[in-house]
Amino acid sequence: MRDIAVVSVNGLELKTLWKADIAKAVKTGKNKLEIKVTNQGDNRIAGDSKLPKEQKILQISSKGIRFGGEPKPKESGILGLELLKLK
Protein backbone atom coordinates (compact mmCIF):
# COMPACT_ATOMS: atom_id res chain seq x y z
CA MET A 1 0.00 0.00 0.00
CA ARG A 2 1.24 3.45 -0.85
CA ASP A 3 -0.27 6.81 -0.12
CA ILE A 4 -3.53 6.95 1.85
CA ALA A 5 -6.30 4.40 2.38
CA VAL A 6 -9.55 4.59 4.35
CA VAL A 7 -10.74 1.20 5.60
CA SER A 8 -14.42 0.42 6.35
CA VAL A 9 -16.03 -2.81 7.55
CA ASN A 10 -19.82 -3.16 7.42
CA GLY A 11 -20.14 0.58 6.89
CA LEU A 12 -18.07 1.49 9.95
CA GLU A 13 -15.21 3.71 8.82
CA LEU A 14 -12.02 2.88 10.64
CA LYS A 15 -8.95 5.07 10.82
CA THR A 16 -7.01 6.32 7.81
CA LEU A 17 -3.71 4.54 8.24
CA TRP A 18 -1.37 1.79 7.09
CA LYS A 19 -2.79 -0.84 9.47
CA ALA A 20 -6.39 -1.07 10.63
CA ASP A 21 -7.60 -3.17 13.55
CA ILE A 22 -11.03 -4.32 12.35
CA ALA A 23 -11.89 -6.47 15.41
CA LYS A 24 -14.62 -4.08 16.64
CA ALA A 25 -16.23 -3.85 13.21
CA VAL A 26 -16.48 -7.50 12.10
CA LYS A 27 -19.46 -9.68 12.90
CA THR A 28 -20.30 -13.37 12.64
CA GLY A 29 -21.12 -14.39 9.07
CA LYS A 30 -20.61 -12.20 6.03
CA ASN A 31 -18.77 -8.90 6.30
CA LYS A 32 -18.21 -6.16 3.74
CA LEU A 33 -14.67 -4.79 3.53
CA GLU A 34 -14.05 -1.51 1.70
CA ILE A 35 -10.69 0.10 1.02
CA LYS A 36 -10.70 3.54 -0.59
CA VAL A 37 -7.26 4.50 -1.85
CA THR A 38 -6.17 8.05 -2.60
CA ASN A 39 -3.65 8.60 -5.38
CA GLN A 40 -0.51 10.72 -4.93
CA GLY A 41 -1.07 14.41 -5.53
CA ASP A 42 1.81 14.69 -7.99
CA ASN A 43 0.19 11.96 -10.14
CA ARG A 44 -2.96 14.10 -10.35
CA ILE A 45 -0.90 17.15 -11.31
CA ALA A 46 1.03 15.15 -13.92
CA GLY A 47 -2.22 13.77 -15.37
CA ASP A 48 -3.91 17.17 -15.42
CA SER A 49 -0.93 18.72 -17.20
CA LYS A 50 -1.82 16.66 -20.28
CA LEU A 51 -5.53 17.61 -20.34
CA PRO A 52 -7.34 20.60 -21.84
CA LYS A 53 -8.31 23.19 -19.20
CA GLU A 54 -12.01 22.19 -19.16
CA GLN A 55 -11.15 18.54 -18.35
CA LYS A 56 -8.69 19.22 -15.53
CA ILE A 57 -9.72 18.11 -12.06
CA LEU A 58 -7.37 20.42 -10.17
CA GLN A 59 -7.45 24.06 -11.16
CA ILE A 60 -3.78 24.67 -10.52
CA SER A 61 -0.89 25.39 -12.81
CA SER A 62 1.89 22.86 -13.22
CA LYS A 63 4.05 25.65 -14.61
CA GLY A 64 7.33 25.72 -12.73
CA ILE A 65 6.94 22.14 -11.43
CA ARG A 66 9.89 20.07 -12.56
CA PHE A 67 8.99 16.56 -13.68
CA GLY A 68 12.40 15.90 -15.28
CA GLY A 69 10.91 15.76 -18.77
CA GLU A 70 7.50 14.41 -19.72
CA PRO A 71 5.40 13.94 -16.54
CA LYS A 72 4.96 10.24 -15.76
CA PRO A 73 2.74 8.81 -13.02
CA LYS A 74 4.51 7.11 -10.11
CA GLU A 75 3.41 3.81 -8.60
CA SER A 76 0.54 4.54 -6.28
CA GLY A 77 -2.37 2.89 -4.49
CA ILE A 78 -2.65 -0.85 -3.88
CA LEU A 79 0.55 -2.45 -5.16
CA GLY A 80 0.41 -6.22 -5.28
CA LEU A 81 -0.82 -8.55 -2.58
CA GLU A 82 -2.23 -6.89 0.51
CA LEU A 83 -2.20 -8.84 3.73
CA LEU A 84 -5.27 -9.46 5.88
CA LYS A 85 -4.45 -11.11 9.19
CA LEU A 86 -7.28 -13.01 10.84
CA LYS A 87 -7.00 -13.64 14.58
trRosetta pair geometry for C-beta under 8 A, 3 or more apart (Angstrom, degrees):
i j d omega theta_ij theta_ji phi_ij phi_ji
1 5 5.8 -63 -162 -14 132 137
1 18 6.4 163 82 -140 129 74
1 37 7.5 -143 -147 -115 93 117
1 77 7.8 -67 -144 157 59 31
1 78 6.1 -21 -103 -109 70 58
1 79 7.0 -172 -75 25 19 83
1 82 6.4 58 -52 -112 98 109
2 40 7.4 -29 132 -52 115 105
2 75 6.5 112 3 120 159 86
2 76 5.4 -113 88 -137 126 44
2 77 6.4 0 56 22 91 20
2 79 6.0 47 -10 -11 104 122
3 37 6.6 86 82 -175 119 90
3 38 5.6 -141 148 83 122 73
3 39 6.5 -73 -134 -149 172 17
3 40 5.5 -125 -92 -64 121 69
3 76 5.5 44 -29 -160 135 90
3 77 6.4 -11 34 -67 131 38
4 16 6.0 7 -170 -180 101 114
4 37 7.2 144 86 -157 53 53
4 38 4.2 -3 67 45 105 116
5 16 7.0 171 84 -150 39 71
5 17 7.9 -53 67 65 80 29
5 18 7.9 89 39 -107 106 36
5 35 5.4 -9 -172 -171 121 95
5 36 6.6 150 -157 75 63 46
5 37 4.9 -23 -99 -98 88 69
5 38 7.3 -158 -77 12 39 75
5 78 7.8 73 -90 -69 135 86
6 13 6.3 -17 172 -154 110 105
6 14 7.7 159 -177 64 63 66
6 16 4.9 -35 -94 -97 75 90
6 35 7.5 157 75 -155 47 46
6 36 4.6 -10 53 57 97 103
6 38 7.9 63 -12 -24 92 101
7 13 7.7 131 85 -157 43 56
7 14 4.7 -23 85 54 94 116
7 15 7.5 9 44 63 98 48
7 16 7.9 160 10 -102 72 41
7 17 7.9 -56 10 49 113 74
7 20 4.1 -117 58 -14 152 169
7 22 7.1 -98 142 -79 128 107
7 33 7.6 -26 -163 -165 89 85
7 34 7.2 151 -158 85 43 60
7 35 5.6 -10 -104 -104 72 75
8 11 6.3 -4 171 -137 120 11
8 12 6.2 161 -157 75 76 38
8 13 4.7 -37 -95 -96 98 56
8 14 6.5 -177 -93 6 37 77
8 25 7.8 -159 -176 -167 45 154
8 32 8.0 -12 114 110 92 89
8 33 7.5 151 85 -159 56 40
8 34 4.3 -4 59 58 101 108
8 35 7.9 -165 26 -71 68 35
8 36 7.6 34 0 -6 106 102
9 12 5.8 -22 67 56 68 94
9 14 6.8 36 6 -30 92 116
9 22 4.8 94 -26 -155 152 117
9 25 3.6 111 72 127 118 130
9 26 5.8 -51 160 -69 146 64
9 31 5.8 -6 -169 176 99 118
9 32 6.9 150 -158 78 48 55
9 33 5.7 -12 -104 -102 79 65
9 34 7.6 -166 -74 23 34 73
10 25 5.8 176 37 171 102 90
10 26 7.4 144 -9 -109 123 33
10 27 6.4 58 -60 3 161 110
10 31 5.7 -72 -50 -149 100 80
10 32 5.6 117 -83 43 47 86
11 32 7.4 45 -31 71 68 121
12 24 7.8 -113 129 108 155 90
12 25 4.5 -155 69 -124 131 110
14 20 4.5 93 114 -159 146 124
14 21 7.5 -177 -156 61 138 51
14 22 6.4 -83 -61 -96 153 71
14 25 6.4 -87 -63 -32 108 148
15 20 6.2 -179 54 -114 80 90
17 20 6.2 142 63 -71 101 74
21 24 7.5 57 120 5 93 91
22 25 4.9 -70 -168 49 75 111
22 26 5.5 72 135 -33 100 101
22 33 7.7 -19 -129 -112 161 102
23 26 6.6 -56 -140 26 25 104
23 87 7.4 -27 -90 53 111 121
25 31 7.8 101 125 -155 86 127
26 31 5.2 -34 -134 -96 80 156
27 31 6.3 151 41 -87 72 98
33 84 8.0 -29 -134 -109 168 142
35 78 7.2 82 115 -70 136 128
35 82 7.8 -8 -51 128 177 176
37 76 8.0 148 152 146 119 82
37 77 4.5 90 138 -138 147 81
37 78 5.8 -128 -57 -30 158 85
39 43 5.0 -94 162 72 115 133
39 44 6.2 129 98 -49 119 92
39 76 4.9 68 -145 134 72 144
39 77 6.2 -24 -94 -56 70 98
40 43 4.5 95 69 -2 90 104
40 44 7.4 -157 98 -5 52 82
40 74 6.0 -9 42 62 155 111
40 76 4.7 -123 -5 -108 98 135
41 44 5.6 -53 -156 33 41 112
41 45 6.5 38 150 -17 70 104
42 45 5.4 -48 -145 38 41 114
42 46 6.1 45 153 -22 68 103
42 74 6.9 36 86 9 113 120
43 46 5.6 -51 -144 38 31 112
43 47 6.2 31 155 -18 64 107
43 73 4.5 51 -136 -136 100 90
43 74 6.1 -115 -72 36 101 76
43 76 5.5 -83 -29 -12 156 156
44 47 5.8 -56 -147 39 29 110
44 48 6.1 27 156 -17 65 109
44 57 6.5 -82 -166 71 109 126
44 58 5.8 91 141 -17 116 129
45 48 5.8 -56 -143 39 28 110
45 49 6.4 39 154 -33 62 102
45 58 6.6 -47 -89 59 64 149
45 60 7.0 -48 -115 80 99 118
45 62 5.3 136 175 -98 98 109
45 65 6.5 -44 151 108 140 174
45 71 7.6 -126 110 -150 77 151
46 49 5.8 -49 -153 20 29 116
46 50 7.6 20 153 -13 57 102
46 62 7.6 117 -88 -126 35 150
46 67 6.3 113 -109 -115 102 137
46 71 3.4 -170 -144 162 94 125
46 72 6.7 -62 -177 48 148 12
46 73 5.8 -179 86 -76 138 59
47 50 6.4 -67 -168 32 36 105
47 51 7.1 27 146 -21 68 112
47 71 7.8 -126 -41 120 32 129
47 73 6.7 30 -58 -75 95 109
48 51 5.5 -63 -151 31 44 114
48 56 4.4 68 -155 -140 104 95
48 57 6.0 -113 -87 36 115 77
48 58 5.3 -86 -58 45 166 93
48 60 7.8 76 102 56 154 79
48 62 6.9 158 87 -38 97 123
49 62 4.3 -42 -90 30 113 160
49 67 7.9 -136 41 -36 168 148
49 71 5.3 92 55 15 140 152
50 71 7.2 -137 -40 61 101 116
51 55 4.3 -118 177 89 122 110
51 56 5.1 161 86 -74 122 68
52 55 5.2 75 61 15 78 106
52 56 7.6 -130 95 -29 38 84
53 56 5.9 -43 -154 3 34 117
56 59 6.5 121 106 -86 120 51
61 64 7.5 57 117 22 106 98
62 65 4.7 -72 -170 34 71 125
62 67 8.0 12 172 -37 123 117
62 71 7.4 -38 177 -59 153 149
67 70 7.0 -73 109 116 130 17
67 71 4.1 -87 -139 -90 165 71
67 72 7.3 139 173 13 118 63
73 76 7.0 -88 173 7 102 117
75 79 5.8 48 171 -97 118 133
76 79 8.0 165 93 -55 7 106
78 82 6.0 -56 -150 -47 108 123
